[in-house]
């Protein structure tokens, strides 16, 4: 159990580290994601084929997974775009809005009832982002792009949970990364025409960081998270991933000293968002305890 918990926290830490690498790699956001998907998809095909983890899928399901891969690719493009137009901290603050959009989209897509507590907490998160948006005009473009990223980030996990009822995580991931790579490859010439890049090919330093991004923050992080999920409850996994923006922002403060360049309005907005995350964690813990008590009462009968 301790090993699984450690694996999960390493996975979340690596997920938070993607923002640091997004600023470190000097290619534009479209190329960062294209190379990330290329290296990740190739590595997964080789690794998962060797481990005999890839299953045969019906064509309809395969195309659906690849389509969601395109949504994931666009999330990463807009996430790194938010970093380029603002900074890592602002991009991750916007990423925290995923809770609101998930609470909004999941009932619509899966025909479920609205989760009002999560929806209200999501609105609190948006109010924190609005404070930063309204009072710190330097980051308006980055915040808009970051919110688009949060919308897209809320969509593909909803579909992924449904896909995992029909196949294993390795098969889903390999086709999702492939779908994202192929669709982004089709769009990239138009993207580069609209947003020209100084260089298309990474130098040695950029290539090294791209491999770190692909191997550590994608392949290894996905595997660690999947392994942890086999031993830990979905509740524990979801609770821990609430910490991803916090880890990422603290890393940005430590690596780039971004805290020195942020106004008091950023910290006011972030304090509101952090409070919403803490309340969400409290609600999740309370629900888990209630389910545990009900399970114990059923066993006693």
KEZARO-130731 format. One record per residue: residue number from 1; x, y, z of N, C-alpha, C, O in turn. Coordinates in steps of 0.1 Angstrom, whole numbers, always signed. Example, Ala and Ser with C-alpha at 12.3 -4.5 7.8 and 13.67 -1.06 7.14 Angstrom:
// residues 2
1:+132:-57:+78:+123:-45:+78:+132:-33:+78:+142:-33:+85 $
2:+128:-22:+71:+137:-11:+71:+129:+0:+79:+134:+11:+80 $
//
This chain:
// residues 301
1:+8:-12:+0:+0:+0:+0:+9:+13:+0:+6:+22:-7 $
2:+19:+13:+8:+28:+24:+9:+35:+27:-5:+37:+38:-9 $
3:+39:+16:-11:+45:+17:-24:+36:+23:-34:+40:+31:-42 $
4:+23:+18:-34:+13:+24:-44:+11:+39:-41:+10:+46:-51 $
5:+10:+43:-28:+8:+57:-25:+20:+65:-30:+18:+76:-35 $
6:+32:+60:-28:+44:+67:-33:+44:+68:-48:+47:+79:-53 $
7:+40:+58:-55:+39:+58:-69:+29:+69:-74:+32:+76:-83 $
8:+18:+70:-67:+8:+79:-71:+13:+94:-69:+11:+102:-78 $
9:+20:+96:-58:+25:+110:-55:+36:+114:-65:+37:+125:-69 $
10:+44:+104:-69:+54:+106:-79:+48:+110:-93:+52:+119:-100 $
11:+37:+103:-96:+29:+105:-109:+23:+119:-109:+24:+126:-119 $
12:+18:+123:-97:+12:+137:-96:+23:+147:-97:+21:+158:-103 $
13:+34:+145:-90:+45:+154:-91:+50:+156:-105:+53:+167:-109 $
14:+51:+145:-112:+56:+145:-126:+46:+153:-135:+50:+160:-144 $
15:+33:+151:-132:+23:+158:-139:+24:+173:-137:+23:+181:-146 $
16:+27:+177:-125:+29:+191:-122:+42:+197:-128:+43:+209:-131 $
17:+52:+188:-130:+64:+192:-136:+63:+195:-151:+72:+202:-156 $
18:+53:+191:-158:+51:+194:-172:+51:+209:-175:+55:+214:-185 $
19:+45:+217:-165:+45:+231:-167:+59:+237:-167:+62:+246:-175 $
20:+68:+232:-158:+81:+237:-158:+88:+234:-171:+95:+243:-177 $
21:+86:+222:-177:+92:+219:-189:+86:+227:-201:+93:+230:-210 $
22:+74:+230:-200:+67:+238:-210:+74:+252:-212:+74:+257:-223 $
23:+79:+257:-201:+86:+270:-202:+100:+268:-205:+106:+276:-212 $
24:+106:+257:-201:+120:+254:-204:+123:+251:-218:+133:+256:-224 $
25:+114:+244:-225:+115:+241:-239:+112:+253:-248:+101:+259:-246 $
26:+121:+257:-256:+119:+270:-264:+111:+269:-277:+109:+279:-283 $
27:+107:+257:-281:+99:+255:-292:+85:+261:-289:+81:+263:-278 $
28:+77:+264:-300:+64:+269:-297:+55:+257:-293:+58:+246:-294 $
29:+43:+261:-287:+34:+251:-280:+30:+240:-290:+29:+228:-285 $
30:+27:+243:-302:+23:+232:-312:+33:+222:-314:+31:+210:-314 $
31:+46:+226:-315:+57:+217:-318:+60:+209:-305:+64:+197:-306 $
32:+59:+216:-293:+62:+208:-281:+52:+196:-280:+57:+185:-277 $
33:+40:+198:-282:+30:+188:-281:+32:+177:-292:+31:+165:-290 $
34:+35:+182:-304:+37:+172:-315:+49:+163:-312:+48:+151:-314 $
35:+60:+168:-308:+72:+160:-304:+68:+151:-292:+72:+139:-291 $
36:+61:+157:-282:+58:+149:-270:+49:+137:-275:+52:+125:-270 $
37:+39:+139:-283:+31:+128:-288:+39:+118:-296:+36:+106:-295 $
38:+48:+123:-304:+56:+114:-313:+64:+104:-304:+63:+92:-306 $
39:+71:+110:-295:+80:+102:-286:+72:+93:-277:+76:+81:-275 $
40:+61:+98:-272:+53:+90:-263:+46:+78:-270:+46:+67:-265 $
41:+40:+81:-281:+33:+71:-289:+43:+60:-293:+40:+48:-292 $
42:+55:+64:-298:+65:+54:-303:+69:+45:-291:+70:+33:-292 $
43:+72:+52:-280:+77:+44:-268:+66:+35:-263:+69:+23:-259 $
44:+53:+39:-263:+43:+31:-258:+40:+19:-267:+38:+8:-262 $
45:+41:+21:-280:+39:+10:-289:+50:-1:-287:+47:-13:-287 $
46:+62:+3:-285:+73:-6:-283:+72:-13:-270:+73:-25:-269 $
47:+70:-5:-259:+69:-10:-246:+57:-19:-243:+59:-31:-238 $
48:+45:-15:-247:+33:-22:-244:+32:-35:-253:+26:-45:-250 $
49:+38:-34:-266:+38:-46:-274:+47:-56:-268:+44:-68:-268 $
50:+59:-52:-263:+68:-61:-257:+62:-68:-244:+64:-80:-242 $
51:+54:-60:-237:+47:-65:-225:+34:-73:-228:+28:-78:-219 $
52:+31:-73:-241:+19:-79:-246:+6:-74:-239:-3:-81:-234 $
53:+6:-61:-238:-5:-54:-231:-16:-48:-241:-27:-44:-236 $
54:-13:-48:-253:-22:-42:-263:-32:-52:-268:-29:-62:-273 $
55:-45:-48:-266:-56:-57:-271:-61:-52:-284:-60:-41:-288 $
56:-68:-62:-291:-75:-58:-303:-88:-51:-300:-96:-56:-292 $
57:-91:-40:-307:-103:-33:-304:-112:-33:-316:-107:-33:-327 $
58:-125:-32:-314:-134:-29:-325:-131:-15:-331:-127:-6:-324 $
59:-132:-14:-345:-128:-2:-351:-136:+10:-346:-130:+21:-345 $
60:-149:+9:-343:-156:+20:-338:-150:+25:-325:-149:+37:-323 $
61:-147:+16:-315:-141:+20:-303:-127:+27:-305:-123:+36:-298 $
62:-120:+21:-314:-106:+26:-317:-107:+41:-322:-99:+49:-318 $
63:-116:+43:-331:-118:+57:-336:-122:+67:-326:-118:+78:-325 $
64:-131:+62:-317:-136:+70:-306:-124:+74:-297:-122:+86:-293 $
65:-115:+64:-293:-104:+67:-285:-94:+77:-292:-89:+86:-285 $
66:-92:+75:-304:-83:+84:-312:-89:+98:-313:-81:+107:-312 $
67:-102:+99:-314:-108:+112:-314:-106:+119:-301:-104:+131:-301 $
68:-108:+112:-290:-105:+118:-277:-90:+122:-275:-87:+131:-268 $
69:-82:+114:-282:-67:+118:-282:-65:+131:-288:-56:+139:-284 $
70:-73:+135:-298:-72:+148:-304:-76:+159:-294:-70:+169:-293 $
71:-87:+156:-286:-90:+166:-275:-79:+167:-265:-76:+179:-261 $
72:-73:+156:-262:-61:+157:-252:-50:+165:-258:-43:+173:-251 $
73:-47:+163:-271:-36:+171:-278:-39:+186:-278:-30:+193:-275 $
74:-52:+189:-280:-55:+203:-280:-55:+209:-266:-52:+221:-264 $
75:-58:+201:-256:-56:+206:-242:-41:+209:-240:-39:+220:-234 $
76:-32:+200:-244:-18:+203:-241:-13:+215:-249:-5:+223:-244 $
77:-18:+217:-262:-14:+228:-270:-18:+241:-263:-10:+251:-261 $
78:-31:+242:-258:-35:+254:-251:-29:+256:-238:-27:+267:-233 $
79:-26:+245:-231:-19:+246:-218:-5:+252:-219:-2:+261:-212 $
80:+3:+247:-229:+16:+253:-231:+15:+267:-237:+23:+275:-235 $
81:+4:+269:-245:+2:+283:-250:-1:+293:-238:+4:+304:-239 $
82:-8:+288:-228:-11:+297:-216:+3:+300:-209:+4:+311:-204 $
83:+12:+290:-209:+25:+292:-203:+33:+303:-211:+39:+311:-205 $
84:+32:+301:-224:+40:+311:-232:+35:+325:-231:+42:+334:-231 $
85:+21:+326:-231:+15:+340:-230:+14:+345:-216:+13:+358:-215 $
86:+15:+337:-206:+15:+342:-192:+27:+336:-185:+39:+341:-187 $
87:+25:+326:-177:+36:+319:-170:+30:+306:-165:+19:+303:-166 $
88:+39:+298:-158:+35:+285:-153:+24:+286:-143:+14:+278:-143 $
89:+26:+295:-134:+17:+297:-122:+2:+300:-127:-7:+294:-123 $
90:+2:+309:-137:-12:+313:-142:-18:+302:-149:-30:+299:-148 $
91:-10:+295:-158:-16:+283:-165:-21:+273:-155:-32:+267:-158 $
92:-14:+270:-144:-19:+260:-135:-31:+265:-127:-39:+257:-123 $
93:-31:+278:-124:-43:+283:-117:-55:+281:-126:-66:+277:-121 $
94:-54:+284:-139:-65:+281:-148:-69:+266:-149:-80:+263:-150 $
95:-58:+258:-148:-61:+243:-149:-70:+239:-137:-77:+229:-139 $
96:-69:+246:-126:-77:+242:-114:-92:+244:-117:-101:+239:-110 $
97:-96:+251:-128:-110:+253:-132:-116:+240:-137:-128:+239:-140 $
98:-107:+230:-139:-112:+217:-145:-123:+211:-136:-132:+204:-141 $
99:-123:+214:-123:-133:+209:-114:-147:+214:-117:-157:+207:-117 $
100:-148:+227:-121:-161:+233:-125:-166:+227:-138:-177:+223:-139 $
101:-157:+226:-148:-161:+221:-161:-164:+206:-161:-173:+202:-168 $
102:-157:+199:-152:-160:+184:-151:-174:+183:-144:-182:+175:-149 $
103:-177:+191:-134:-190:+190:-127:-201:+194:-136:-212:+190:-135 $
104:-198:+202:-146:-208:+207:-156:-210:+197:-167:-221:+194:-171 $
105:-199:+192:-173:-200:+184:-185:-203:+169:-182:-210:+163:-190 $
106:-198:+164:-171:-200:+149:-168:-215:+146:-167:-219:+136:-174 $
107:-224:+153:-161:-238:+150:-161:-244:+151:-175:-253:+143:-178 $
108:-240:+161:-183:-245:+162:-196:-241:+151:-205:-249:+146:-213 $
109:-229:+146:-204:-224:+136:-213:-229:+122:-209:-232:+114:-217 $
110:-229:+120:-196:-232:+106:-190:-246:+105:-186:-251:+95:-180 $
111:-254:+116:-187:-268:+116:-183:-270:+114:-168:-278:+105:-164 $
112:-262:+121:-160:-262:+119:-146:-268:+132:-140:-269:+142:-146 $
113:-271:+131:-127:-275:+143:-120:-264:+152:-117:-252:+148:-115 $
114:-266:+165:-117:-256:+175:-113:-251:+173:-99:-259:+171:-90 $
115:-238:+174:-97:-232:+174:-84:-231:+188:-79:-221:+195:-82 $
116:-241:+193:-72:-242:+207:-69:-230:+212:-60:-225:+223:-62 $
117:-226:+204:-50:-214:+209:-42:-202:+211:-51:-195:+221:-49 $
118:-199:+202:-60:-187:+203:-69:-189:+215:-78:-179:+222:-81 $
119:-201:+217:-83:-204:+228:-92:-202:+241:-85:-196:+250:-91 $
120:-207:+242:-73:-205:+255:-65:-190:+257:-62:-186:+269:-63 $
121:-183:+247:-58:-169:+248:-56:-161:+252:-68:-152:+260:-68 $
122:-166:+247:-80:-160:+251:-93:-162:+266:-95:-153:+273:-101 $
123:-174:+271:-92:-177:+285:-94:-168:+294:-84:-164:+305:-88 $
124:-165:+289:-72:-156:+296:-63:-142:+297:-70:-136:+307:-69 $
125:-138:+285:-76:-125:+285:-83:-125:+295:-94:-115:+303:-96 $
126:-136:+296:-102:-136:+306:-113:-136:+320:-107:-131:+329:-114 $
127:-142:+322:-96:-141:+336:-90:-127:+340:-87:-123:+351:-88 $
128:-119:+330:-82:-105:+333:-79:-98:+336:-92:-89:+345:-92 $
129:-101:+329:-103:-94:+332:-116:-99:+346:-121:-91:+353:-126 $
130:-111:+349:-118:-116:+362:-123:-109:+373:-116:-106:+384:-122 $
131:-106:+372:-103:-99:+382:-96:-85:+385:-102:-82:+396:-105 $
132:-78:+374:-106:-65:+375:-113:-67:+382:-126:-60:+391:-130 $
133:-77:+377:-134:-80:+382:-147:-83:+397:-147:-78:+405:-155 $
134:-92:+401:-137:-97:+415:-137:-86:+425:-132:-85:+436:-138 $
135:-78:+421:-122:-69:+431:-116:-55:+430:-121:-47:+439:-118 $
136:-52:+419:-128:-38:+418:-133:-39:+416:-148:-39:+405:-153 $
137:-39:+427:-156:-42:+427:-170:-30:+421:-178:-32:+418:-190 $
138:-19:+419:-172:-7:+413:-180:-10:+399:-185:-5:+395:-195 $
139:-19:+392:-178:-21:+378:-181:-34:+375:-187:-38:+363:-188 $
140:-41:+385:-192:-55:+382:-197:-55:+372:-209:-63:+363:-209 $
141:-46:+373:-219:-45:+364:-230:-42:+350:-225:-48:+340:-229 $
142:-32:+349:-216:-28:+336:-211:-40:+330:-203:-41:+317:-203 $
143:-47:+338:-195:-58:+332:-187:-69:+327:-197:-75:+316:-194 $
144:-73:+334:-207:-83:+329:-217:-79:+316:-223:-87:+307:-224 $
145:-66:+315:-227:-61:+303:-233:-61:+292:-223:-64:+280:-226 $
146:-57:+295:-210:-57:+285:-200:-71:+280:-196:-72:+268:-193 $
147:-81:+288:-197:-95:+284:-194:-100:+274:-206:-107:+265:-203 $
148:-96:+277:-218:-99:+268:-229:-92:+255:-226:-98:+244:-229 $
149:-80:+255:-222:-73:+243:-218:-80:+235:-207:-81:+223:-208 $
150:-86:+242:-197:-93:+235:-187:-106:+229:-192:-109:+218:-187 $
151:-112:+235:-201:-125:+230:-207:-121:+216:-214:-128:+206:-212 $
152:-110:+216:-222:-106:+204:-229:-102:+193:-219:-104:+182:-221 $
153:-94:+198:-209:-89:+188:-199:-101:+181:-191:-99:+170:-187 $
154:-112:+188:-190:-124:+182:-183:-130:+172:-191:-137:+163:-186 $
155:-129:+173:-205:-136:+164:-214:-130:+150:-215:-137:+140:-213 $
156:-117:+149:-217:-112:+136:-221:-111:+126:-209:-113:+114:-211 $
157:-110:+130:-196:-111:+120:-185:-125:+114:-184:-126:+102:-180 $
158:-135:+122:-187:-149:+117:-187:-150:+105:-196:-156:+94:-193 $
159:-145:+107:-209:-146:+96:-219:-137:+85:-215:-140:+73:-218 $
160:-125:+88:-209:-116:+77:-206:-121:+67:-196:-119:+55:-197 $
161:-129:+72:-186:-135:+63:-177:-144:+54:-183:-146:+42:-179 $
162:-151:+58:-194:-160:+49:-201:-152:+39:-210:-156:+28:-211 $
163:-141:+44:-216:-133:+35:-224:-127:+24:-215:-126:+12:-220 $
164:-123:+27:-203:-117:+17:-195:-126:+6:-190:-122:-4:-184 $
165:-139:+8:-192:-149:-3:-190:-149:-13:-201:-154:-24:-200 $
166:-142:-9:-212:-142:-18:-224:-129:-23:-228:-128:-32:-236 $
167:-118:-17:-222:-105:-22:-226:-95:-18:-214:-99:-12:-204 $
168:-82:-22:-215:-73:-19:-205:-66:-6:-207:-67:+0:-218 $
169:-59:-1:-197:-54:+13:-198:-43:+14:-208:-42:+24:-215 $
170:-35:+3:-210:-24:+4:-220:-29:+5:-234:-24:+13:-242 $
171:-39:-3:-237:-45:-2:-251:-51:+12:-253:-50:+18:-264 $
172:-58:+17:-243:-64:+30:-245:-54:+41:-247:-55:+49:-256 $
173:-43:+40:-239:-33:+51:-239:-26:+51:-253:-23:+61:-259 $
174:-22:+39:-258:-14:+38:-270:-23:+43:-282:-17:+50:-291 $
175:-36:+40:-282:-44:+45:-293:-47:+60:-292:-49:+67:-301 $
176:-48:+64:-279:-51:+78:-277:-39:+87:-281:-41:+98:-287 $
177:-27:+83:-277:-15:+91:-280:-13:+91:-296:-9:+101:-301 $
178:-16:+79:-302:-15:+78:-316:-25:+87:-323:-22:+94:-333 $
179:-38:+87:-318:-48:+96:-324:-44:+111:-323:-46:+118:-332 $
180:-39:+114:-311:-35:+128:-309:-24:+132:-318:-24:+143:-324 $
181:-14:+123:-320:-3:+126:-329:-7:+128:-343:-3:+137:-350 $
182:-16:+118:-348:-20:+119:-362:-28:+131:-365:-26:+138:-376 $
183:-38:+134:-357:-47:+146:-359:-39:+159:-358:-41:+168:-366 $
184:-30:+160:-348:-22:+172:-347:-12:+173:-359:-9:+184:-363 $
185:-7:+162:-364:+1:+162:-376:-6:+169:-388:+0:+176:-396 $
186:-19:+166:-389:-27:+171:-400:-28:+187:-398:-29:+194:-408 $
187:-30:+191:-386:-32:+205:-383:-20:+213:-382:-20:+226:-384 $
188:-8:+207:-379:+4:+214:-376:+8:+224:-387:+12:+235:-384 $
189:+8:+220:-400:+12:+230:-411:+4:+243:-410:+9:+254:-412 $
190:-9:+241:-408:-18:+253:-407:-15:+261:-395:-15:+274:-395 $
191:-12:+254:-384:-9:+261:-371:+4:+269:-372:+5:+280:-368 $
192:+14:+263:-378:+27:+269:-380:+26:+281:-389:+33:+291:-388 $
193:+17:+280:-399:+15:+291:-408:+8:+303:-401:+12:+315:-403 $
194:-1:+300:-392:-8:+310:-384:+1:+316:-373:+1:+328:-370 $
195:+9:+307:-367:+18:+310:-356:+32:+305:-359:+36:+295:-355 $
196:+39:+313:-367:+53:+309:-372:+62:+306:-360:+62:+313:-350 $
197:+70:+296:-362:+80:+292:-352:+94:+296:-357:+97:+295:-369 $
198:+103:+300:-348:+117:+304:-352:+124:+292:-357:+132:+293:-366 $
199:+121:+280:-351:+128:+268:-356:+118:+256:-354:+110:+256:-345 $
200:+118:+246:-363:+110:+235:-362:+116:+223:-356:+110:+215:-349 $
201:+130:+222:-358:+137:+211:-352:+144:+214:-339:+150:+225:-338 $
202:+142:+206:-329:+148:+209:-316:+163:+208:-316:+168:+199:-322 $
203:+170:+217:-309:+184:+215:-307:+186:+204:-296:+177:+198:-291 $
204:+199:+202:-293:+202:+191:-283:+195:+193:-270:+190:+183:-264 $
205:+195:+205:-265:+189:+208:-252:+174:+205:-252:+169:+199:-243 $
206:+168:+211:-262:+153:+209:-263:+150:+195:-265:+140:+190:-259 $
207:+157:+188:-273:+155:+173:-275:+155:+166:-262:+147:+157:-259 $
208:+165:+169:-254:+167:+162:-241:+155:+165:-232:+150:+155:-226 $
209:+150:+177:-231:+139:+180:-223:+126:+174:-229:+117:+170:-221 $
210:+125:+174:-242:+113:+167:-248:+112:+152:-244:+102:+147:-242 $
211:+124:+146:-244:+124:+132:-240:+121:+130:-225:+114:+120:-222 $
212:+125:+139:-217:+121:+139:-203:+106:+140:-202:+99:+133:-194 $
213:+100:+150:-209:+86:+153:-209:+78:+140:-214:+68:+137:-208 $
214:+83:+134:-224:+76:+122:-230:+78:+110:-222:+68:+103:-219 $
215:+90:+107:-217:+93:+94:-210:+89:+95:-196:+83:+86:-190 $
216:+92:+106:-189:+90:+107:-175:+76:+112:-171:+68:+106:-163 $
217:+72:+123:-178:+59:+130:-175:+47:+123:-182:+36:+127:-179 $
218:+50:+115:-192:+39:+108:-199:+39:+93:-197:+31:+88:-190 $
219:+49:+86:-202:+49:+71:-202:+50:+67:-187:+42:+59:-183 $
220:+60:+71:-180:+63:+67:-166:+51:+71:-157:+47:+64:-149 $
221:+47:+84:-158:+37:+89:-150:+24:+82:-152:+17:+78:-142 $
222:+20:+79:-165:+8:+71:-167:+9:+57:-161:-1:+52:-155 $
223:+20:+51:-162:+22:+37:-157:+22:+37:-142:+15:+29:-136 $
224:+28:+47:-135:+28:+48:-121:+13:+50:-116:+9:+44:-106 $
225:+6:+59:-123:-8:+62:-119:-16:+49:-120:-25:+46:-112 $
226:-14:+42:-131:-22:+30:-134:-19:+19:-124:-28:+12:-119 $
227:-6:+18:-120:-2:+8:-110:-8:+11:-96:-12:+2:-89 $
228:-8:+24:-93:-13:+28:-80:-28:+26:-80:-33:+22:-69 $
229:-35:+28:-91:-50:+26:-91:-54:+11:-89:-65:+9:-84 $
230:-44:+2:-92:-47:-12:-89:-47:-15:-74:-54:-25:-70 $
231:-40:-7:-66:-39:-10:-52:-47:+0:-43:-51:-3:-32 $
232:-49:+12:-49:-56:+23:-41:-70:+25:-47:-73:+21:-58 $
233:-78:+31:-39:-92:+34:-44:-92:+46:-53:-83:+54:-53 $
234:-102:+46:-61:-104:+58:-71:-105:+71:-63:-100:+81:-67 $
235:-111:+70:-51:-112:+81:-42:-98:+87:-38:-96:+99:-40 $
236:-89:+78:-35:-75:+83:-31:-68:+89:-43:-61:+99:-41 $
237:-70:+83:-55:-63:+88:-67:-69:+102:-70:-61:+111:-73 $
238:-82:+104:-70:-88:+117:-73:-84:+127:-63:-82:+139:-66 $
239:-84:+123:-50:-80:+132:-40:-66:+138:-42:-63:+149:-40 $
240:-56:+129:-45:-42:+132:-47:-40:+141:-59:-32:+150:-58 $
241:-48:+139:-70:-46:+147:-82:-51:+161:-80:-48:+170:-88 $
242:-59:+163:-69:-63:+177:-66:-51:+186:-63:-51:+198:-64 $
243:-40:+179:-59:-28:+186:-55:-19:+190:-67:-9:+197:-65 $
244:-22:+185:-79:-14:+188:-91:-11:+203:-93:+1:+207:-94 $
245:-21:+212:-93:-18:+226:-95:-10:+232:-84:-1:+240:-86 $
246:-12:+227:-72:-4:+232:-60:+11:+228:-62:+20:+236:-60 $
247:+13:+215:-65:+27:+211:-67:+33:+219:-78:+45:+223:-77 $
248:+26:+221:-89:+32:+228:-101:+35:+242:-98:+46:+247:-102 $
249:+26:+249:-91:+29:+263:-87:+40:+264:-78:+49:+273:-79 $
250:+41:+255:-68:+53:+256:-59:+66:+253:-66:+76:+259:-63 $
251:+66:+244:-76:+77:+242:-84:+81:+254:-92:+93:+257:-93 $
252:+71:+261:-98:+74:+273:-105:+80:+284:-97:+89:+291:-101 $
253:+75:+285:-84:+81:+294:-75:+96:+290:-72:+104:+299:-71 $
254:+98:+277:-70:+112:+273:-66:+121:+274:-78:+133:+278:-76 $
255:+117:+270:-90:+126:+270:-102:+128:+283:-108:+139:+287:-112 $
256:+116:+290:-111:+117:+303:-118:+115:+315:-110:+115:+326:-115 $
257:+113:+313:-96:+110:+325:-87:+98:+333:-92:+99:+346:-92 $
258:+88:+327:-98:+77:+334:-103:+69:+342:-93:+63:+352:-96 $
259:+70:+338:-80:+64:+345:-70:+68:+360:-69:+61:+368:-64 $
260:+80:+363:-73:+85:+376:-73:+79:+385:-83:+79:+398:-82 $
261:+73:+379:-93:+67:+387:-104:+52:+387:-105:+46:+393:-114 $
262:+46:+382:-94:+31:+381:-94:+26:+391:-84:+32:+394:-74 $
263:+14:+397:-88:+9:+407:-79:+1:+401:-67:-1:+389:-67 $
264:-3:+410:-58:-11:+405:-47:-24:+400:-51:-30:+391:-44 $
265:-29:+404:-63:-42:+399:-68:-41:+384:-72:-50:+377:-71 $
266:-29:+380:-77:-27:+366:-80:-28:+358:-68:-35:+348:-67 $
267:-22:+362:-57:-22:+355:-44:-35:+355:-38:-39:+345:-31 $
268:-43:+366:-40:-57:+366:-34:-65:+356:-42:-73:+349:-36 $
269:-64:+356:-55:-72:+346:-63:-68:+332:-60:-76:+323:-59 $
270:-55:+330:-59:-50:+316:-56:-54:+312:-42:-57:+300:-40 $
271:-55:+321:-33:-59:+317:-19:-74:+312:-20:-78:+303:-13 $
272:-82:+319:-28:-96:+314:-29:-97:+301:-36:-104:+292:-31 $
273:-88:+298:-46:-88:+285:-53:-83:+275:-43:-89:+264:-43 $
274:-73:+278:-36:-67:+268:-26:-78:+264:-16:-79:+253:-12 $
275:-85:+274:-11:-96:+271:-2:-107:+262:-8:-111:+253:-1 $
276:-110:+264:-20:-120:+256:-27:-114:+241:-28:-122:+232:-27 $
277:-101:+240:-31:-95:+227:-32:-96:+220:-18:-99:+208:-18 $
278:-93:+227:-8:-93:+221:+6:-108:+217:+10:-110:+206:+16 $
279:-118:+225:+6:-131:+221:+9:-135:+209:+1:-142:+200:+6 $
280:-131:+208:-12:-134:+197:-20:-127:+184:-14:-134:+174:-13 $
281:-115:+185:-9:-108:+174:-2:-116:+170:+10:-118:+158:+12 $
282:-121:+179:+18:-129:+176:+30:-142:+169:+26:-146:+159:+33 $
283:-149:+173:+15:-161:+167:+11:-158:+153:+6:-166:+143:+9 $
284:-147:+151:-1:-144:+137:-6:-141:+128:+6:-145:+116:+6 $
285:-134:+133:+16:-131:+125:+28:-144:+121:+35:-145:+110:+39 $
286:-153:+131:+36:-166:+128:+43:-174:+118:+36:-180:+109:+42 $
287:-175:+119:+22:-182:+109:+14:-176:+95:+16:-183:+85:+17 $
288:-162:+94:+15:-156:+81:+17:-158:+75:+30:-161:+63:+31 $
289:-158:+83:+41:-161:+78:+54:-176:+73:+55:-178:+62:+61 $
290:-185:+80:+49:-199:+76:+49:-201:+63:+42:-208:+54:+47 $
291:-194:+61:+30:-195:+49:+23:-189:+37:+31:-194:+26:+30 $
292:-178:+40:+38:-171:+30:+46:-180:+25:+57:-181:+13:+60 $
293:-187:+35:+64:-196:+31:+75:-208:+23:+70:-212:+13:+76 $
294:-213:+27:+58:-225:+20:+52:-220:+5:+49:-228:-4:+51 $
295:-208:+4:+43:-203:-9:+40:-201:-18:+52:-204:-30:+52 $
296:-196:-12:+63:-195:-19:+76:-208:-23:+82:-209:-34:+87 $
297:-218:-14:+81:-232:-18:+86:-238:-29:+78:-244:-38:+84 $
298:-235:-29:+65:-241:-40:+56:-234:-53:+60:-241:-64:+61 $
299:-221:-53:+62:-214:-65:+66:-218:-70:+80:-219:-83:+82 $
300:-222:-61:+89:-226:-65:+102:-240:-72:+102:-242:-81:+110 $
301:-248:-68:+92:-261:-75:+91:-259:-89:+85:-269:-96:+83 $
//
